[in-house]
Amino acid sequence: MLRSHDSRGIWTNMAAHGRESGRRRTPDPLLLALRLGPFFASCALYFLLWLPSDEPSWTSALVKCLPVLCLALLVHTTAPSGPYGRFIWVGLLCSALGDVFLIWPDQFLFGTTAFAAAHLFYVRALGWLPLRPALLGSVLATFGLYFGVLQPHLPSSLHLPTLVYAAVLGLMLWRALARGTPAALGGLLFSVSDTVLAWDTFVRPLPAGRLIVMVTYYSAQALLALSAVDS
């Protein structure tokens, strides 16, 4: 009877441990806020200095990419081990590289390529399930309409690169929306940032256009990073 009772206790403990280990780990909100401190501080530094109107320099490049590097460090040190966190981390590093390239206008294609690579790593992290093909149709229709409006304003040399980048961005948005928050909101804000940037750059300047671009961009990256921390 004693052995039988002990066996039942062992199996009960094992089952409880299995249920506990299968649960999603919820980060402590206060600890997470503290770990986000460097990101918020570097964002504040960027907006206080407000470097977009300055001459391109390595200083402005560092200040611009520093918030994303802080997020990459957060994911690297906080996210649970596994492919999701690793691919988000690499995507953040590619984004930081894109930030550096885009400081110099003549490096636009290199910057676009770096961000396209970032989106592909995000797609790899987000995965293909649930598929939700109806979402893909909506995203393609929206991006196709926007590109049709934007295309006459683009230099001919940028028609194909912009189309390819829009397709990759749309792919990332589709997978982010399919996965759900916070990645979905991150994907939406990234799309808003890039569409406003394209309009402000190639069609006509928008009031506070650059401010909108950077606020939505940093917010998008933070949400994608948090999706890895909470994965």
PyMOL CGO cylinders between C-alpha atoms (Angstrom):
from pymol import cmd
from pymol.cgo import CYLINDER

trace = [
    CYLINDER, 0.00, 0.00, 0.00, 2.84, 2.35, 0.79, 0.3, 1, 1, 1, 1, 1, 1,
    CYLINDER, 2.84, 2.35, 0.79, 4.51, 1.69, -2.58, 0.3, 1, 1, 1, 1, 1, 1,
    CYLINDER, 4.51, 1.69, -2.58, 1.16, 2.18, -4.34, 0.3, 1, 1, 1, 1, 1, 1,
    CYLINDER, 1.16, 2.18, -4.34, 0.59, 5.49, -2.55, 0.3, 1, 1, 1, 1, 1, 1,
    CYLINDER, 0.59, 5.49, -2.55, 4.13, 6.65, -3.40, 0.3, 1, 1, 1, 1, 1, 1,
    CYLINDER, 4.13, 6.65, -3.40, 3.62, 5.72, -7.05, 0.3, 1, 1, 1, 1, 1, 1,
    CYLINDER, 3.62, 5.72, -7.05, 0.43, 7.72, -7.26, 0.3, 1, 1, 1, 1, 1, 1,
    CYLINDER, 0.43, 7.72, -7.26, 2.25, 10.68, -5.71, 0.3, 1, 1, 1, 1, 1, 1,
    CYLINDER, 2.25, 10.68, -5.71, 5.09, 10.43, -8.21, 0.3, 1, 1, 1, 1, 1, 1,
    CYLINDER, 5.09, 10.43, -8.21, 2.73, 10.31, -11.19, 0.3, 1, 1, 1, 1, 1, 1,
    CYLINDER, 2.73, 10.31, -11.19, 0.72, 13.24, -9.80, 0.3, 1, 1, 1, 1, 1, 1,
    CYLINDER, 0.72, 13.24, -9.80, 3.88, 15.31, -9.42, 0.3, 1, 1, 1, 1, 1, 1,
    CYLINDER, 3.88, 15.31, -9.42, 5.05, 14.40, -12.92, 0.3, 1, 1, 1, 1, 1, 1,
    CYLINDER, 5.05, 14.40, -12.92, 1.70, 15.37, -14.43, 0.3, 1, 1, 1, 1, 1, 1,
    CYLINDER, 1.70, 15.37, -14.43, 1.69, 18.67, -12.56, 0.3, 1, 1, 1, 1, 1, 1,
    CYLINDER, 1.69, 18.67, -12.56, 5.23, 19.37, -13.75, 0.3, 1, 1, 1, 1, 1, 1,
    CYLINDER, 5.23, 19.37, -13.75, 4.24, 18.59, -17.34, 0.3, 1, 1, 1, 1, 1, 1,
    CYLINDER, 4.24, 18.59, -17.34, 1.31, 20.96, -17.20, 0.3, 1, 1, 1, 1, 1, 1,
    CYLINDER, 1.31, 20.96, -17.20, 3.52, 23.67, -15.71, 0.3, 1, 1, 1, 1, 1, 1,
    CYLINDER, 3.52, 23.67, -15.71, 6.30, 23.25, -18.27, 0.3, 1, 1, 1, 1, 1, 1,
    CYLINDER, 6.30, 23.25, -18.27, 3.78, 23.32, -21.11, 0.3, 1, 1, 1, 1, 1, 1,
    CYLINDER, 3.78, 23.32, -21.11, 2.44, 26.69, -20.13, 0.3, 1, 1, 1, 1, 1, 1,
    CYLINDER, 2.44, 26.69, -20.13, 3.70, 29.80, -21.83, 0.3, 1, 1, 1, 1, 1, 1,
    CYLINDER, 3.70, 29.80, -21.83, 6.17, 31.63, -19.67, 0.3, 1, 1, 1, 1, 1, 1,
    CYLINDER, 6.17, 31.63, -19.67, 4.78, 35.05, -18.79, 0.3, 1, 1, 1, 1, 1, 1,
    CYLINDER, 4.78, 35.05, -18.79, 7.50, 37.67, -18.27, 0.3, 1, 1, 1, 1, 1, 1,
    CYLINDER, 7.50, 37.67, -18.27, 7.35, 39.69, -15.07, 0.3, 1, 1, 1, 1, 1, 1,
    CYLINDER, 7.35, 39.69, -15.07, 5.95, 43.11, -16.17, 0.3, 1, 1, 1, 1, 1, 1,
    CYLINDER, 5.95, 43.11, -16.17, 8.20, 45.14, -13.87, 0.3, 1, 1, 1, 1, 1, 1,
    CYLINDER, 8.20, 45.14, -13.87, 11.33, 43.24, -14.87, 0.3, 1, 1, 1, 1, 1, 1,
    CYLINDER, 11.33, 43.24, -14.87, 10.40, 43.55, -18.54, 0.3, 1, 1, 1, 1, 1, 1,
    CYLINDER, 10.40, 43.55, -18.54, 9.86, 47.31, -18.16, 0.3, 1, 1, 1, 1, 1, 1,
    CYLINDER, 9.86, 47.31, -18.16, 13.31, 47.62, -16.60, 0.3, 1, 1, 1, 1, 1, 1,
    CYLINDER, 13.31, 47.62, -16.60, 14.86, 45.63, -19.43, 0.3, 1, 1, 1, 1, 1, 1,
    CYLINDER, 14.86, 45.63, -19.43, 13.14, 47.91, -21.94, 0.3, 1, 1, 1, 1, 1, 1,
    CYLINDER, 13.14, 47.91, -21.94, 14.76, 50.91, -20.25, 0.3, 1, 1, 1, 1, 1, 1,
    CYLINDER, 14.76, 50.91, -20.25, 17.73, 51.10, -22.66, 0.3, 1, 1, 1, 1, 1, 1,
    CYLINDER, 17.73, 51.10, -22.66, 15.34, 50.99, -25.63, 0.3, 1, 1, 1, 1, 1, 1,
    CYLINDER, 15.34, 50.99, -25.63, 13.23, 53.86, -24.29, 0.3, 1, 1, 1, 1, 1, 1,
    CYLINDER, 13.23, 53.86, -24.29, 16.33, 55.86, -23.35, 0.3, 1, 1, 1, 1, 1, 1,
    CYLINDER, 16.33, 55.86, -23.35, 17.87, 55.45, -26.81, 0.3, 1, 1, 1, 1, 1, 1,
    CYLINDER, 17.87, 55.45, -26.81, 14.55, 56.41, -28.46, 0.3, 1, 1, 1, 1, 1, 1,
    CYLINDER, 14.55, 56.41, -28.46, 14.45, 59.53, -26.30, 0.3, 1, 1, 1, 1, 1, 1,
    CYLINDER, 14.45, 59.53, -26.30, 18.03, 60.34, -27.33, 0.3, 1, 1, 1, 1, 1, 1,
    CYLINDER, 18.03, 60.34, -27.33, 17.13, 59.99, -31.00, 0.3, 1, 1, 1, 1, 1, 1,
    CYLINDER, 17.13, 59.99, -31.00, 14.09, 62.26, -30.77, 0.3, 1, 1, 1, 1, 1, 1,
    CYLINDER, 14.09, 62.26, -30.77, 15.87, 64.80, -28.56, 0.3, 1, 1, 1, 1, 1, 1,
    CYLINDER, 15.87, 64.80, -28.56, 18.74, 65.10, -31.02, 0.3, 1, 1, 1, 1, 1, 1,
    CYLINDER, 18.74, 65.10, -31.02, 16.36, 64.73, -34.00, 0.3, 1, 1, 1, 1, 1, 1,
    CYLINDER, 16.36, 64.73, -34.00, 19.08, 63.89, -36.50, 0.3, 1, 1, 1, 1, 1, 1,
    CYLINDER, 19.08, 63.89, -36.50, 17.16, 63.24, -39.76, 0.3, 1, 1, 1, 1, 1, 1,
    CYLINDER, 17.16, 63.24, -39.76, 17.81, 66.80, -40.94, 0.3, 1, 1, 1, 1, 1, 1,
    CYLINDER, 17.81, 66.80, -40.94, 21.53, 66.67, -40.11, 0.3, 1, 1, 1, 1, 1, 1,
    CYLINDER, 21.53, 66.67, -40.11, 24.31, 65.72, -42.50, 0.3, 1, 1, 1, 1, 1, 1,
    CYLINDER, 24.31, 65.72, -42.50, 24.82, 61.93, -42.70, 0.3, 1, 1, 1, 1, 1, 1,
    CYLINDER, 24.82, 61.93, -42.70, 27.45, 60.75, -40.25, 0.3, 1, 1, 1, 1, 1, 1,
    CYLINDER, 27.45, 60.75, -40.25, 28.41, 57.68, -38.27, 0.3, 1, 1, 1, 1, 1, 1,
    CYLINDER, 28.41, 57.68, -38.27, 27.13, 59.45, -35.16, 0.3, 1, 1, 1, 1, 1, 1,
    CYLINDER, 27.13, 59.45, -35.16, 23.66, 59.86, -36.63, 0.3, 1, 1, 1, 1, 1, 1,
    CYLINDER, 23.66, 59.86, -36.63, 23.78, 56.26, -37.88, 0.3, 1, 1, 1, 1, 1, 1,
    CYLINDER, 23.78, 56.26, -37.88, 24.61, 54.98, -34.39, 0.3, 1, 1, 1, 1, 1, 1,
    CYLINDER, 24.61, 54.98, -34.39, 21.92, 57.08, -32.72, 0.3, 1, 1, 1, 1, 1, 1,
    CYLINDER, 21.92, 57.08, -32.72, 19.32, 55.90, -35.24, 0.3, 1, 1, 1, 1, 1, 1,
    CYLINDER, 19.32, 55.90, -35.24, 20.05, 52.17, -34.97, 0.3, 1, 1, 1, 1, 1, 1,
    CYLINDER, 20.05, 52.17, -34.97, 20.72, 52.12, -31.20, 0.3, 1, 1, 1, 1, 1, 1,
    CYLINDER, 20.72, 52.12, -31.20, 17.07, 51.51, -30.17, 0.3, 1, 1, 1, 1, 1, 1,
    CYLINDER, 17.07, 51.51, -30.17, 16.86, 48.47, -32.44, 0.3, 1, 1, 1, 1, 1, 1,
    CYLINDER, 16.86, 48.47, -32.44, 20.19, 47.16, -31.13, 0.3, 1, 1, 1, 1, 1, 1,
    CYLINDER, 20.19, 47.16, -31.13, 18.79, 47.50, -27.60, 0.3, 1, 1, 1, 1, 1, 1,
    CYLINDER, 18.79, 47.50, -27.60, 15.80, 45.40, -28.66, 0.3, 1, 1, 1, 1, 1, 1,
    CYLINDER, 15.80, 45.40, -28.66, 18.12, 42.81, -30.19, 0.3, 1, 1, 1, 1, 1, 1,
    CYLINDER, 18.12, 42.81, -30.19, 19.99, 42.60, -26.88, 0.3, 1, 1, 1, 1, 1, 1,
    CYLINDER, 19.99, 42.60, -26.88, 16.67, 42.24, -25.03, 0.3, 1, 1, 1, 1, 1, 1,
    CYLINDER, 16.67, 42.24, -25.03, 15.62, 39.33, -27.25, 0.3, 1, 1, 1, 1, 1, 1,
    CYLINDER, 15.62, 39.33, -27.25, 19.04, 37.69, -27.05, 0.3, 1, 1, 1, 1, 1, 1,
    CYLINDER, 19.04, 37.69, -27.05, 19.09, 37.78, -23.25, 0.3, 1, 1, 1, 1, 1, 1,
    CYLINDER, 19.09, 37.78, -23.25, 15.39, 37.32, -22.42, 0.3, 1, 1, 1, 1, 1, 1,
    CYLINDER, 15.39, 37.32, -22.42, 13.57, 35.31, -25.09, 0.3, 1, 1, 1, 1, 1, 1,
    CYLINDER, 13.57, 35.31, -25.09, 13.06, 31.59, -24.46, 0.3, 1, 1, 1, 1, 1, 1,
    CYLINDER, 13.06, 31.59, -24.46, 15.45, 29.37, -26.37, 0.3, 1, 1, 1, 1, 1, 1,
    CYLINDER, 15.45, 29.37, -26.37, 14.10, 28.26, -29.72, 0.3, 1, 1, 1, 1, 1, 1,
    CYLINDER, 14.10, 28.26, -29.72, 13.89, 29.28, -33.37, 0.3, 1, 1, 1, 1, 1, 1,
    CYLINDER, 13.89, 29.28, -33.37, 11.30, 32.04, -32.89, 0.3, 1, 1, 1, 1, 1, 1,
    CYLINDER, 11.30, 32.04, -32.89, 13.52, 34.19, -30.72, 0.3, 1, 1, 1, 1, 1, 1,
    CYLINDER, 13.52, 34.19, -30.72, 16.61, 33.49, -32.83, 0.3, 1, 1, 1, 1, 1, 1,
    CYLINDER, 16.61, 33.49, -32.83, 14.97, 34.57, -36.08, 0.3, 1, 1, 1, 1, 1, 1,
    CYLINDER, 14.97, 34.57, -36.08, 13.47, 37.71, -34.52, 0.3, 1, 1, 1, 1, 1, 1,
    CYLINDER, 13.47, 37.71, -34.52, 16.92, 38.53, -33.15, 0.3, 1, 1, 1, 1, 1, 1,
    CYLINDER, 16.92, 38.53, -33.15, 18.56, 38.19, -36.57, 0.3, 1, 1, 1, 1, 1, 1,
    CYLINDER, 18.56, 38.19, -36.57, 15.75, 40.26, -38.10, 0.3, 1, 1, 1, 1, 1, 1,
    CYLINDER, 15.75, 40.26, -38.10, 16.45, 43.04, -35.62, 0.3, 1, 1, 1, 1, 1, 1,
    CYLINDER, 16.45, 43.04, -35.62, 20.15, 42.99, -36.47, 0.3, 1, 1, 1, 1, 1, 1,
    CYLINDER, 20.15, 42.99, -36.47, 19.33, 43.23, -40.19, 0.3, 1, 1, 1, 1, 1, 1,
    CYLINDER, 19.33, 43.23, -40.19, 17.02, 46.16, -39.40, 0.3, 1, 1, 1, 1, 1, 1,
    CYLINDER, 17.02, 46.16, -39.40, 19.80, 47.94, -37.52, 0.3, 1, 1, 1, 1, 1, 1,
    CYLINDER, 19.80, 47.94, -37.52, 22.05, 47.46, -40.54, 0.3, 1, 1, 1, 1, 1, 1,
    CYLINDER, 22.05, 47.46, -40.54, 19.31, 48.90, -42.75, 0.3, 1, 1, 1, 1, 1, 1,
    CYLINDER, 19.31, 48.90, -42.75, 19.06, 51.92, -40.45, 0.3, 1, 1, 1, 1, 1, 1,
    CYLINDER, 19.06, 51.92, -40.45, 22.76, 52.55, -40.93, 0.3, 1, 1, 1, 1, 1, 1,
    CYLINDER, 22.76, 52.55, -40.93, 22.62, 52.26, -44.73, 0.3, 1, 1, 1, 1, 1, 1,
    CYLINDER, 22.62, 52.26, -44.73, 19.61, 54.57, -45.03, 0.3, 1, 1, 1, 1, 1, 1,
    CYLINDER, 19.61, 54.57, -45.03, 21.45, 57.41, -43.30, 0.3, 1, 1, 1, 1, 1, 1,
    CYLINDER, 21.45, 57.41, -43.30, 23.26, 57.87, -46.62, 0.3, 1, 1, 1, 1, 1, 1,
    CYLINDER, 23.26, 57.87, -46.62, 20.84, 58.47, -49.54, 0.3, 1, 1, 1, 1, 1, 1,
    CYLINDER, 20.84, 58.47, -49.54, 23.16, 56.80, -52.06, 0.3, 1, 1, 1, 1, 1, 1,
    CYLINDER, 23.16, 56.80, -52.06, 22.95, 53.56, -50.04, 0.3, 1, 1, 1, 1, 1, 1,
    CYLINDER, 22.95, 53.56, -50.04, 19.18, 53.30, -50.45, 0.3, 1, 1, 1, 1, 1, 1,
    CYLINDER, 19.18, 53.30, -50.45, 19.24, 49.94, -52.24, 0.3, 1, 1, 1, 1, 1, 1,
    CYLINDER, 19.24, 49.94, -52.24, 21.53, 48.41, -49.61, 0.3, 1, 1, 1, 1, 1, 1,
    CYLINDER, 21.53, 48.41, -49.61, 19.22, 49.66, -46.88, 0.3, 1, 1, 1, 1, 1, 1,
    CYLINDER, 19.22, 49.66, -46.88, 16.16, 48.29, -48.65, 0.3, 1, 1, 1, 1, 1, 1,
    CYLINDER, 16.16, 48.29, -48.65, 17.90, 44.93, -49.10, 0.3, 1, 1, 1, 1, 1, 1,
    CYLINDER, 17.90, 44.93, -49.10, 18.77, 44.78, -45.39, 0.3, 1, 1, 1, 1, 1, 1,
    CYLINDER, 18.77, 44.78, -45.39, 15.18, 45.49, -44.40, 0.3, 1, 1, 1, 1, 1, 1,
    CYLINDER, 15.18, 45.49, -44.40, 13.87, 42.93, -46.90, 0.3, 1, 1, 1, 1, 1, 1,
    CYLINDER, 13.87, 42.93, -46.90, 16.17, 40.37, -45.26, 0.3, 1, 1, 1, 1, 1, 1,
    CYLINDER, 16.17, 40.37, -45.26, 14.83, 41.42, -41.85, 0.3, 1, 1, 1, 1, 1, 1,
    CYLINDER, 14.83, 41.42, -41.85, 11.27, 40.80, -43.00, 0.3, 1, 1, 1, 1, 1, 1,
    CYLINDER, 11.27, 40.80, -43.00, 12.19, 37.37, -44.34, 0.3, 1, 1, 1, 1, 1, 1,
    CYLINDER, 12.19, 37.37, -44.34, 13.68, 36.44, -40.97, 0.3, 1, 1, 1, 1, 1, 1,
    CYLINDER, 13.68, 36.44, -40.97, 10.51, 37.72, -39.29, 0.3, 1, 1, 1, 1, 1, 1,
    CYLINDER, 10.51, 37.72, -39.29, 8.45, 35.57, -41.67, 0.3, 1, 1, 1, 1, 1, 1,
    CYLINDER, 8.45, 35.57, -41.67, 10.60, 32.56, -40.80, 0.3, 1, 1, 1, 1, 1, 1,
    CYLINDER, 10.60, 32.56, -40.80, 9.96, 33.23, -37.11, 0.3, 1, 1, 1, 1, 1, 1,
    CYLINDER, 9.96, 33.23, -37.11, 6.22, 33.80, -37.50, 0.3, 1, 1, 1, 1, 1, 1,
    CYLINDER, 6.22, 33.80, -37.50, 5.74, 30.56, -39.43, 0.3, 1, 1, 1, 1, 1, 1,
    CYLINDER, 5.74, 30.56, -39.43, 2.98, 29.43, -41.76, 0.3, 1, 1, 1, 1, 1, 1,
    CYLINDER, 2.98, 29.43, -41.76, 0.27, 28.26, -39.38, 0.3, 1, 1, 1, 1, 1, 1,
    CYLINDER, 0.27, 28.26, -39.38, -2.49, 29.23, -39.17, 0.3, 1, 1, 1, 1, 1, 1,
    CYLINDER, -2.49, 29.23, -39.17, -2.39, 29.87, -42.93, 0.3, 1, 1, 1, 1, 1, 1,
    CYLINDER, -2.39, 29.87, -42.93, -5.40, 32.24, -43.24, 0.3, 1, 1, 1, 1, 1, 1,
    CYLINDER, -5.40, 32.24, -43.24, -5.27, 32.71, -47.05, 0.3, 1, 1, 1, 1, 1, 1,
    CYLINDER, -5.27, 32.71, -47.05, -8.07, 35.31, -47.01, 0.3, 1, 1, 1, 1, 1, 1,
    CYLINDER, -8.07, 35.31, -47.01, -5.71, 37.62, -45.15, 0.3, 1, 1, 1, 1, 1, 1,
    CYLINDER, -5.71, 37.62, -45.15, -3.14, 37.22, -47.90, 0.3, 1, 1, 1, 1, 1, 1,
    CYLINDER, -3.14, 37.22, -47.90, -5.67, 38.32, -50.50, 0.3, 1, 1, 1, 1, 1, 1,
    CYLINDER, -5.67, 38.32, -50.50, -6.54, 41.43, -48.52, 0.3, 1, 1, 1, 1, 1, 1,
    CYLINDER, -6.54, 41.43, -48.52, -2.88, 42.33, -47.99, 0.3, 1, 1, 1, 1, 1, 1,
    CYLINDER, -2.88, 42.33, -47.99, -1.99, 41.81, -51.67, 0.3, 1, 1, 1, 1, 1, 1,
    CYLINDER, -1.99, 41.81, -51.67, -4.94, 43.91, -52.83, 0.3, 1, 1, 1, 1, 1, 1,
    CYLINDER, -4.94, 43.91, -52.83, -4.04, 46.76, -50.47, 0.3, 1, 1, 1, 1, 1, 1,
    CYLINDER, -4.04, 46.76, -50.47, -0.34, 46.74, -51.31, 0.3, 1, 1, 1, 1, 1, 1,
    CYLINDER, -0.34, 46.74, -51.31, -1.04, 46.40, -55.03, 0.3, 1, 1, 1, 1, 1, 1,
    CYLINDER, -1.04, 46.40, -55.03, -3.33, 49.43, -54.97, 0.3, 1, 1, 1, 1, 1, 1,
    CYLINDER, -3.33, 49.43, -54.97, -0.78, 51.47, -53.03, 0.3, 1, 1, 1, 1, 1, 1,
    CYLINDER, -0.78, 51.47, -53.03, 2.06, 50.49, -55.36, 0.3, 1, 1, 1, 1, 1, 1,
    CYLINDER, 2.06, 50.49, -55.36, -0.06, 51.47, -58.35, 0.3, 1, 1, 1, 1, 1, 1,
    CYLINDER, -0.06, 51.47, -58.35, -0.47, 54.96, -56.88, 0.3, 1, 1, 1, 1, 1, 1,
    CYLINDER, -0.47, 54.96, -56.88, 3.20, 55.21, -55.87, 0.3, 1, 1, 1, 1, 1, 1,
    CYLINDER, 3.20, 55.21, -55.87, 4.79, 53.80, -59.03, 0.3, 1, 1, 1, 1, 1, 1,
    CYLINDER, 4.79, 53.80, -59.03, 4.44, 56.90, -61.28, 0.3, 1, 1, 1, 1, 1, 1,
    CYLINDER, 4.44, 56.90, -61.28, 6.40, 58.92, -58.71, 0.3, 1, 1, 1, 1, 1, 1,
    CYLINDER, 6.40, 58.92, -58.71, 9.33, 56.50, -58.46, 0.3, 1, 1, 1, 1, 1, 1,
    CYLINDER, 9.33, 56.50, -58.46, 12.54, 56.74, -60.48, 0.3, 1, 1, 1, 1, 1, 1,
    CYLINDER, 12.54, 56.74, -60.48, 12.53, 54.00, -63.10, 0.3, 1, 1, 1, 1, 1, 1,
    CYLINDER, 12.53, 54.00, -63.10, 15.54, 52.36, -61.45, 0.3, 1, 1, 1, 1, 1, 1,
    CYLINDER, 15.54, 52.36, -61.45, 13.51, 51.82, -58.28, 0.3, 1, 1, 1, 1, 1, 1,
    CYLINDER, 13.51, 51.82, -58.28, 10.39, 50.26, -59.82, 0.3, 1, 1, 1, 1, 1, 1,
    CYLINDER, 10.39, 50.26, -59.82, 11.52, 46.65, -59.47, 0.3, 1, 1, 1, 1, 1, 1,
    CYLINDER, 11.52, 46.65, -59.47, 13.32, 46.98, -56.09, 0.3, 1, 1, 1, 1, 1, 1,
    CYLINDER, 13.32, 46.98, -56.09, 10.30, 48.76, -54.60, 0.3, 1, 1, 1, 1, 1, 1,
    CYLINDER, 10.30, 48.76, -54.60, 7.91, 46.13, -55.95, 0.3, 1, 1, 1, 1, 1, 1,
    CYLINDER, 7.91, 46.13, -55.95, 10.04, 43.31, -54.53, 0.3, 1, 1, 1, 1, 1, 1,
    CYLINDER, 10.04, 43.31, -54.53, 10.32, 45.04, -51.17, 0.3, 1, 1, 1, 1, 1, 1,
    CYLINDER, 10.32, 45.04, -51.17, 6.57, 45.68, -51.06, 0.3, 1, 1, 1, 1, 1, 1,
    CYLINDER, 6.57, 45.68, -51.06, 5.94, 41.98, -51.73, 0.3, 1, 1, 1, 1, 1, 1,
    CYLINDER, 5.94, 41.98, -51.73, 8.27, 40.94, -48.89, 0.3, 1, 1, 1, 1, 1, 1,
    CYLINDER, 8.27, 40.94, -48.89, 6.73, 43.50, -46.52, 0.3, 1, 1, 1, 1, 1, 1,
    CYLINDER, 6.73, 43.50, -46.52, 3.26, 42.25, -47.45, 0.3, 1, 1, 1, 1, 1, 1,
    CYLINDER, 3.26, 42.25, -47.45, 4.36, 38.67, -46.77, 0.3, 1, 1, 1, 1, 1, 1,
    CYLINDER, 4.36, 38.67, -46.77, 5.58, 39.67, -43.31, 0.3, 1, 1, 1, 1, 1, 1,
    CYLINDER, 5.58, 39.67, -43.31, 2.35, 41.56, -42.59, 0.3, 1, 1, 1, 1, 1, 1,
    CYLINDER, 2.35, 41.56, -42.59, 0.26, 38.54, -43.63, 0.3, 1, 1, 1, 1, 1, 1,
    CYLINDER, 0.26, 38.54, -43.63, 2.13, 36.19, -41.32, 0.3, 1, 1, 1, 1, 1, 1,
    CYLINDER, 2.13, 36.19, -41.32, 2.12, 38.69, -38.44, 0.3, 1, 1, 1, 1, 1, 1,
    CYLINDER, 2.12, 38.69, -38.44, -1.64, 39.21, -38.72, 0.3, 1, 1, 1, 1, 1, 1,
    CYLINDER, -1.64, 39.21, -38.72, -2.16, 35.46, -38.85, 0.3, 1, 1, 1, 1, 1, 1,
    CYLINDER, -2.16, 35.46, -38.85, -0.13, 34.95, -35.68, 0.3, 1, 1, 1, 1, 1, 1,
    CYLINDER, -0.13, 34.95, -35.68, -1.95, 37.62, -33.65, 0.3, 1, 1, 1, 1, 1, 1,
    CYLINDER, -1.95, 37.62, -33.65, -0.85, 40.24, -31.14, 0.3, 1, 1, 1, 1, 1, 1,
    CYLINDER, -0.85, 40.24, -31.14, 1.68, 41.63, -30.38, 0.3, 1, 1, 1, 1, 1, 1,
    CYLINDER, 1.68, 41.63, -30.38, 3.26, 40.54, -33.67, 0.3, 1, 1, 1, 1, 1, 1,
    CYLINDER, 3.26, 40.54, -33.67, 0.14, 41.55, -35.62, 0.3, 1, 1, 1, 1, 1, 1,
    CYLINDER, 0.14, 41.55, -35.62, 0.26, 45.11, -34.31, 0.3, 1, 1, 1, 1, 1, 1,
    CYLINDER, 0.26, 45.11, -34.31, 3.99, 45.19, -34.95, 0.3, 1, 1, 1, 1, 1, 1,
    CYLINDER, 3.99, 45.19, -34.95, 3.48, 44.14, -38.56, 0.3, 1, 1, 1, 1, 1, 1,
    CYLINDER, 3.48, 44.14, -38.56, 0.75, 46.74, -39.06, 0.3, 1, 1, 1, 1, 1, 1,
    CYLINDER, 0.75, 46.74, -39.06, 2.87, 49.55, -37.62, 0.3, 1, 1, 1, 1, 1, 1,
    CYLINDER, 2.87, 49.55, -37.62, 5.85, 48.51, -39.74, 0.3, 1, 1, 1, 1, 1, 1,
    CYLINDER, 5.85, 48.51, -39.74, 3.65, 48.70, -42.83, 0.3, 1, 1, 1, 1, 1, 1,
    CYLINDER, 3.65, 48.70, -42.83, 2.33, 52.12, -41.80, 0.3, 1, 1, 1, 1, 1, 1,
    CYLINDER, 2.33, 52.12, -41.80, 5.89, 53.34, -41.26, 0.3, 1, 1, 1, 1, 1, 1,
    CYLINDER, 5.89, 53.34, -41.26, 7.09, 52.19, -44.67, 0.3, 1, 1, 1, 1, 1, 1,
    CYLINDER, 7.09, 52.19, -44.67, 4.06, 53.44, -46.59, 0.3, 1, 1, 1, 1, 1, 1,
    CYLINDER, 4.06, 53.44, -46.59, 4.28, 56.88, -44.96, 0.3, 1, 1, 1, 1, 1, 1,
    CYLINDER, 4.28, 56.88, -44.96, 8.03, 56.95, -45.65, 0.3, 1, 1, 1, 1, 1, 1,
    CYLINDER, 8.03, 56.95, -45.65, 7.50, 56.11, -49.32, 0.3, 1, 1, 1, 1, 1, 1,
    CYLINDER, 7.50, 56.11, -49.32, 4.82, 58.77, -49.73, 0.3, 1, 1, 1, 1, 1, 1,
    CYLINDER, 4.82, 58.77, -49.73, 6.85, 61.39, -47.86, 0.3, 1, 1, 1, 1, 1, 1,
    CYLINDER, 6.85, 61.39, -47.86, 9.96, 60.61, -49.93, 0.3, 1, 1, 1, 1, 1, 1,
    CYLINDER, 9.96, 60.61, -49.93, 8.62, 60.10, -53.44, 0.3, 1, 1, 1, 1, 1, 1,
    CYLINDER, 8.62, 60.10, -53.44, 5.18, 61.76, -53.67, 0.3, 1, 1, 1, 1, 1, 1,
    CYLINDER, 5.18, 61.76, -53.67, 5.07, 64.82, -51.42, 0.3, 1, 1, 1, 1, 1, 1,
    CYLINDER, 5.07, 64.82, -51.42, 6.33, 65.70, -47.94, 0.3, 1, 1, 1, 1, 1, 1,
    CYLINDER, 6.33, 65.70, -47.94, 3.79, 65.12, -45.19, 0.3, 1, 1, 1, 1, 1, 1,
    CYLINDER, 3.79, 65.12, -45.19, 3.34, 67.26, -42.07, 0.3, 1, 1, 1, 1, 1, 1,
    CYLINDER, 3.34, 67.26, -42.07, 5.37, 65.54, -39.35, 0.3, 1, 1, 1, 1, 1, 1,
    CYLINDER, 5.37, 65.54, -39.35, 5.98, 62.75, -41.84, 0.3, 1, 1, 1, 1, 1, 1,
    CYLINDER, 5.98, 62.75, -41.84, 9.40, 61.76, -40.52, 0.3, 1, 1, 1, 1, 1, 1,
    CYLINDER, 9.40, 61.76, -40.52, 8.15, 61.82, -36.95, 0.3, 1, 1, 1, 1, 1, 1,
    CYLINDER, 8.15, 61.82, -36.95, 5.29, 59.47, -37.86, 0.3, 1, 1, 1, 1, 1, 1,
    CYLINDER, 5.29, 59.47, -37.86, 7.72, 57.19, -39.69, 0.3, 1, 1, 1, 1, 1, 1,
    CYLINDER, 7.72, 57.19, -39.69, 10.10, 56.83, -36.76, 0.3, 1, 1, 1, 1, 1, 1,
    CYLINDER, 10.10, 56.83, -36.76, 7.48, 56.53, -34.01, 0.3, 1, 1, 1, 1, 1, 1,
    CYLINDER, 7.48, 56.53, -34.01, 5.66, 53.76, -35.87, 0.3, 1, 1, 1, 1, 1, 1,
    CYLINDER, 5.66, 53.76, -35.87, 8.94, 52.10, -36.84, 0.3, 1, 1, 1, 1, 1, 1,
    CYLINDER, 8.94, 52.10, -36.84, 10.38, 51.90, -33.33, 0.3, 1, 1, 1, 1, 1, 1,
    CYLINDER, 10.38, 51.90, -33.33, 6.99, 50.81, -31.96, 0.3, 1, 1, 1, 1, 1, 1,
    CYLINDER, 6.99, 50.81, -31.96, 6.77, 48.06, -34.58, 0.3, 1, 1, 1, 1, 1, 1,
    CYLINDER, 6.77, 48.06, -34.58, 10.21, 46.72, -33.77, 0.3, 1, 1, 1, 1, 1, 1,
    CYLINDER, 10.21, 46.72, -33.77, 9.45, 46.79, -30.04, 0.3, 1, 1, 1, 1, 1, 1,
    CYLINDER, 9.45, 46.79, -30.04, 6.25, 44.79, -30.53, 0.3, 1, 1, 1, 1, 1, 1,
    CYLINDER, 6.25, 44.79, -30.53, 7.99, 42.20, -32.69, 0.3, 1, 1, 1, 1, 1, 1,
    CYLINDER, 7.99, 42.20, -32.69, 10.73, 41.90, -30.07, 0.3, 1, 1, 1, 1, 1, 1,
    CYLINDER, 10.73, 41.90, -30.07, 8.14, 41.50, -27.30, 0.3, 1, 1, 1, 1, 1, 1,
    CYLINDER, 8.14, 41.50, -27.30, 6.44, 38.75, -29.29, 0.3, 1, 1, 1, 1, 1, 1,
    CYLINDER, 6.44, 38.75, -29.29, 9.71, 36.82, -28.97, 0.3, 1, 1, 1, 1, 1, 1,
    CYLINDER, 9.71, 36.82, -28.97, 10.08, 37.54, -25.26, 0.3, 1, 1, 1, 1, 1, 1,
    CYLINDER, 10.08, 37.54, -25.26, 6.53, 36.25, -24.72, 0.3, 1, 1, 1, 1, 1, 1,
    CYLINDER, 6.53, 36.25, -24.72, 6.84, 33.29, -27.12, 0.3, 1, 1, 1, 1, 1, 1,
]
cmd.load_cgo(trace, "trace")
